[in-house]
């Protein structure tokens, strides 16, 4: 969709109900990552997935912390069968917390010592680069749509956890192995529970990490037990490594990408956001959780492909780990646009499988009320991933900015 047909004013006027306008984070960008792909053959469109697809036990809507946003009504590109997304009302508090976290990284002497092999930039430089982006345009806006039902305190904690995950995602790019091991070990130790007797010598960043860990534990004492899982998944993510060999199949790729895209962290964050004590590892949830992880991967890969391809060509990325690239190679396609279309077809098929799995779970009565509540939040998170990717300058850049 051409940005000349819509404007910031028209989009924001139509995207939510008038009663929610005061809490709306204004949309300034609209990115159509399939504008050069031939997707007309994908007919019918992906199956519509909405709260009405779920049993009555999961349909009740509480707008205390979030509200609905309607991308198609606003004229935004919307490449999914989900009918809409939701936005958190506490997004300003989340952004403020994430900014403080980025500033702590940028000022950290330890982070200044960790230099990425690809471009020679330290992790402190990476954090400083993020700070140069307008606050509402940073990746830290992501939690606003991923975890809309979180209350203010949980929103702030999840926002900082997102910073930890994203900045430390660059750890494996550092080429000073001795420094890397020392700093990463301290980071992991603090996330797991800091040692006593070190209060006087803590750095600003160490104090921040300790505070966030305490915050997650405090919330677990109030309701649910997802805080400890968020912390554990951040630890896991900080240890993941780049692919060690070429992918021989899409299954190989998805197995790797499930971890690389931080799906376990995002899913744990979903549980924490709704103060749930559901067991994510329950076999009854295994299929839907895995499908959700693959959906995150495909949407992220489609939305980020052009950005990542430019960075790879410029030598800023060591590896181009993206489904579009894998699909083109495995199928021997002649163009990137064809690879995008094939990848989107996979997303459509995946959404059909998600819908069928939801229907199967309802038919056999497999889930209890709390599990259905989690499943609803999981689908909301998937829709939020599409929405953020559509409106974020992170992927579309200035070319996707809407006229006033």
C-alpha positions in Angstrom: 0.0 0.0 0.0 1.4 3.4 -0.9 1.9 5.7 2.0 0.5 8.5 -0.2 -3.0 7.1 0.2 -3.0 7.4 4.0 -1.6 9.9 6.5 -0.7 10.0 10.1 -3.9 11.9 10.8 -6.2 9.5 9.0 -4.6 6.4 10.4 -4.7 7.6 14.0 -8.2 8.8 13.7 -9.5 5.4 12.6 -7.2 2.9 14.3 -9.0 2.8 17.7 -12.2 3.9 19.4 -12.5 7.6 20.3 -12.5 6.7 24.0 -9.0 5.2 23.6 -7.4 8.1 21.8 -5.9 9.6 25.0 -3.8 6.5 25.5 -3.0 5.9 21.9 0.7 5.8 20.8 0.5 7.5 17.5 1.3 5.6 14.3 3.8 7.4 12.1 5.0 4.7 9.8 3.4 2.0 7.6 5.6 -0.6 6.1 4.5 -3.1 3.4 7.2 -5.7 3.3 5.4 -7.5 0.5 4.9 -4.6 -1.8 7.3 -6.1 -4.4 6.0 -9.7 -4.0 3.3 -11.3 -6.1 0.9 -12.7 -3.6 -2.4 -12.5 -5.6 -2.2 -16.3 -5.9 -2.8 -16.6 -2.2 -6.5 -16.9 -2.4 -8.4 -17.2 -0.2 -6.7 -15.0 2.3 -5.4 -16.4 5.5 -8.2 -17.6 7.9 -9.4 -14.9 10.3 -8.2 -15.6 13.8 -9.9 -13.6 16.5 -11.0 -13.9 20.2 -14.4 -15.1 18.8 -12.5 -18.2 17.6 -11.9 -19.2 21.2 -14.3 -20.8 23.7 -16.5 -18.5 25.8 -14.3 -19.0 28.8 -11.5 -17.1 27.0 -13.6 -14.4 25.3 -14.1 -11.9 28.2 -12.3 -8.6 27.4 -10.8 -6.4 30.1 -9.6 -3.0 28.8 -8.1 -1.8 32.0 -4.5 -2.2 30.7 -5.1 -2.4 26.9 -7.4 -1.7 24.0 -8.1 -2.9 20.5 -6.4 -1.4 17.4 -7.7 -2.0 13.9 -5.0 -1.8 11.3 -7.2 -2.6 8.3 -9.8 0.0 9.2 -7.0 2.5 9.4 -5.7 1.6 5.9 -2.5 0.0 7.1 -0.8 -2.9 5.3 -1.9 -6.0 7.2 -0.3 -9.3 6.1 -2.0 -11.8 8.4 -5.3 -13.5 9.1 -5.5 -11.9 12.6 -8.2 -9.3 12.6 -6.4 -6.8 14.7 -4.1 -6.3 17.7 -4.1 -4.6 21.1 -2.1 -1.8 22.6 -0.9 -1.4 26.2 -2.0 1.7 28.0 1.2 2.0 30.0 3.5 2.3 27.0 5.0 5.6 28.2 6.1 4.0 31.5 7.6 1.1 29.6 9.6 3.4 27.3 10.9 5.4 30.2 12.2 2.2 31.9 13.8 0.9 28.7 15.5 4.3 28.1 17.1 4.1 31.5 18.3 0.6 30.8 19.8 1.6 27.4 21.5 4.6 29.1 23.1 2.2 31.7 24.4 0.0 28.9 25.8 3.0 27.0 27.7 4.3 30.1 29.0 0.9 31.1 32.8 0.5 31.0 32.3 -3.3 30.7 30.1 -3.0 27.6 32.7 -0.6 26.0 35.2 -3.5 26.1 33.0 -5.9 24.2 33.5 -5.2 20.5 31.6 -6.8 17.7 33.9 -8.5 15.1 31.7 -7.5 12.2 31.8 -3.7 12.5 34.1 -2.9 15.4 31.4 -1.4 17.5 31.1 -2.1 21.2 27.9 -3.1 23.0 28.0 0.4 24.6 28.1 1.8 21.1 25.1 -0.3 20.1 23.1 0.9 23.1 24.1 4.5 22.3 22.9 4.0 18.7 19.5 2.9 19.9 19.3 6.0 22.1 19.8 8.3 19.1 16.6 7.0 17.7 13.4 8.8 18.9 12.1 7.1 21.9 8.8 6.1 20.3 10.6 4.7 17.2 12.9 2.3 19.1 12.7 -1.5 19.3 11.6 -0.9 22.9 8.1 -0.1 21.6 7.8 -3.8 20.9 6.4 -4.8 24.3 3.5 -2.3 23.9 1.9 -4.7 21.4 3.4 -8.0 22.4 2.2 -8.0 26.0 -0.7 -5.5 26.0 -2.5 -6.9 29.1 0.4 -6.3 31.5 -0.2 -3.8 34.3 2.2 -0.8 34.7 4.7 -2.5 36.9 4.9 -5.6 34.7 5.1 -3.5 31.6 8.2 -1.7 33.0 9.9 -4.9 33.9 9.2 -6.5 30.5 10.5 -3.4 28.8 13.8 -3.7 30.5 14.0 -7.4 29.9 13.5 -6.7 26.2 16.6 -4.4 26.4 18.6 -7.1 28.1 17.7 -9.6 25.5 18.3 -7.4 22.5 21.6 -5.8 23.6 23.0 -9.1 24.8 21.9 -10.8 21.6 25.1 -9.1 20.2 27.3 -11.0 22.8 28.3 -13.7 20.4 29.5 -11.1 17.9 32.2 -10.0 20.3 35.6 -11.3 19.5 37.4 -10.7 22.8 36.6 -14.1 24.2 38.2 -13.7 27.6 36.4 -10.4 28.3 33.2 -11.9 26.9 33.3 -14.9 29.2 34.0 -12.7 32.3 31.2 -10.2 31.6 28.7 -12.8 30.4 29.3 -14.9 33.5 28.6 -11.9 35.7 25.5 -11.1 33.8 24.2 -14.7 34.0 25.1 -14.9 37.7 23.1 -11.8 38.5 20.1 -12.9 36.6 20.2 -16.2 38.5 20.6 -14.5 41.9 23.5 -12.2 42.9 26.0 -13.1 45.6 26.0 -11.2 48.9 28.6 -8.8 50.0 29.1 -6.8 46.8 26.8 -3.8 47.2 29.5 -1.2 47.5 31.3 -2.2 44.3 28.3 -2.6 42.0 28.3 -0.7 38.7 25.2 1.1 37.5 24.4 -1.7 35.0 24.9 -4.4 37.7 22.5 -2.5 40.0 19.9 -2.3 37.2 20.1 -6.0 36.5 19.8 -6.8 40.2 16.8 -4.5 40.5 15.0 -6.0 37.5 15.5 -9.6 38.9 14.1 -8.5 42.3 11.2 -6.9 40.5 10.3 -10.1 38.6 10.5 -12.1 41.8 8.3 -9.5 43.7 5.6 -9.9 41.0 5.7 -13.6 41.3 5.0 -13.3 45.0 1.9 -11.3 44.0 0.4 -13.5 41.3 1.6 -16.2 38.9 5.1 -17.6 38.5 6.1 -16.3 35.1 8.8 -13.8 36.3 11.3 -16.6 37.1 10.7 -18.0 33.6 11.3 -14.6 31.9 14.6 -14.3 33.7 15.6 -17.9 32.8 14.8 -17.3 29.1 16.9 -14.1 29.0 19.8 -16.2 30.4 19.2 -18.9 27.8 19.1 -16.3 25.0 22.3 -14.7 26.1 24.0 -18.0 25.5 22.7 -18.8 22.1 25.2 -18.9 19.2 25.1 -18.3 15.5 24.5 -21.2 13.1 27.5 -23.5 12.9 26.7 -24.9 9.4 24.3 -24.3 6.5 20.7 -25.4 6.9 19.8 -28.5 4.9 16.1 -28.1 5.3 13.4 -25.7 6.5 12.9 -27.9 9.6 16.5 -27.4 10.5 16.1 -23.7 10.1 13.0 -23.5 12.2 14.5 -25.5 15.0 17.4 -23.1 15.1 15.3 -20.0 14.6 12.9 -20.8 17.4 15.8 -20.0 19.8 17.4 -17.3 17.7 14.3 -15.2 17.4 13.8 -15.5 21.2 10.5 -17.3 21.0 10.9 -18.9 24.4 11.5 -15.5 25.9 8.5 -13.9 24.2 6.2 -16.7 25.2 7.4 -16.6 28.8 6.8 -12.8 28.7 3.2 -13.5 27.5 2.7 -15.7 30.6 4.1 -13.1 32.9 2.1 -10.3 31.4 -1.2 -11.8 32.4 0.1 -13.0 35.9 -0.5 -16.6 34.9 0.8 -19.8 36.6 0.1 -21.9 33.5 2.7 -24.5 32.7 4.0 -23.7 29.2 5.6 -27.1 28.9 2.3 -28.9 29.4 2.0 -31.4 26.5 -1.5 -30.2 25.7 0.0 -26.8 24.8 3.1 -28.1 23.0 1.7 -27.9 19.5 0.2 -24.4 19.7 3.3 -23.1 21.5 5.6 -24.4 18.8 3.3 -23.1 16.0 3.4 -19.7 17.7 7.2 -19.7 17.8 7.4 -20.5 14.1 4.9 -17.7 13.4 7.1 -15.2 15.2 10.0 -16.4 13.1 8.3 -16.0 9.7 6.8 -12.6 10.4 10.0 -11.3 11.8 12.0 -12.6 8.9 9.6 -11.2 6.3 9.5 -7.8 8.0 13.2 -7.5 8.7 14.6 -9.0 5.4 15.3 -5.9 3.5 17.0 -4.3 6.5 19.1 -7.3 7.3 20.0 -7.8 3.7 21.3 -4.3 3.4 23.3 -4.7 6.7 24.7 -8.1 5.5 25.8 -6.5 2.1 27.5 -3.7 4.1 29.4 -6.1 6.3 27.5 -5.1 9.4 26.0 -8.7 9.9 28.2 -11.8 9.9 25.3 -14.1 9.0 22.1 -13.6 7.0 19.8 -15.8 9.1 16.4 -15.3 7.5 13.7 -17.6 6.1 13.5 -15.6 2.9 17.1 -16.3 2.1 16.7 -20.0 3.1 13.6 -20.4 1.0 15.2 -18.9 -2.1 18.2 -21.2 -1.8 16.3 -24.4 -1.0 13.8 -23.9 -3.8 16.2 -22.4 -6.3 14.0 -19.3 -6.9 15.2 -16.6 -9.3 14.3 -13.5 -7.3 14.0 -12.2 -3.7 10.4 -11.1 -4.5 9.5 -14.7 -5.3 11.2 -15.9 -2.1 9.1 -13.4 -0.1 5.9 -14.7 -1.7 6.8 -18.3 -0.9 7.7 -17.4 2.7 4.4 -15.5 3.1 2.6 -18.6 1.7 4.2 -20.6 4.5 3.0 -18.0 7.0 -0.6 -18.3 5.7 -0.4 -22.1 5.9 0.9 -21.8 9.5 -2.0 -19.6 10.5 -4.4 -22.2 9.1 -2.7 -24.8 11.3 -2.9 -22.5 14.3 -6.7 -22.1 13.7 -7.2 -25.8 13.3 -5.2 -26.5 16.5 -7.4 -24.1 18.5 -10.5 -25.8 17.1 -9.1 -29.2 18.0 -8.4 -28.2 21.6 -11.9 -26.8 22.0 -13.5 -29.9 20.4 -11.8 -32.3 22.8 -12.1 -30.0 25.8 -8.4 -30.3 26.5 -7.7 -27.0 28.3 -8.9 -25.5 31.5 -9.9 -21.8 31.9 -6.3 -20.6 32.7 -4.8 -22.4 29.8 -7.4 -20.8 27.5 -6.6 -17.4 29.0 -2.9 -18.0 28.2 -3.7 -19.2 24.6 -5.7 -16.0 24.0 -2.7 -13.9 25.2 -0.5 -16.0 22.9 -2.5 -15.2 19.9 -2.7 -11.6 20.9 1.1 -11.6 21.1 1.4 -13.0 17.5 -0.9 -10.3 16.2 1.1 -7.7 18.1 4.2 -8.9 16.4 2.7 -8.3 13.0 1.4 -4.9 14.1 4.7 -3.6 15.5 6.5 -4.8 12.5 4.1 -2.9 10.3 4.3 0.5 12.1 7.9 0.4 13.3 10.5 2.6 11.7 13.0 -0.2 12.7 12.1 -2.1 9.5 10.6 0.3 7.1 12.9 3.2 7.8 12.2 6.7 6.6 10.7 5.4 3.4 7.8 4.1 5.3 7.1 7.3 7.2 3.6 8.6 6.6 2.8 12.2 5.7 1.3 14.3 8.6 
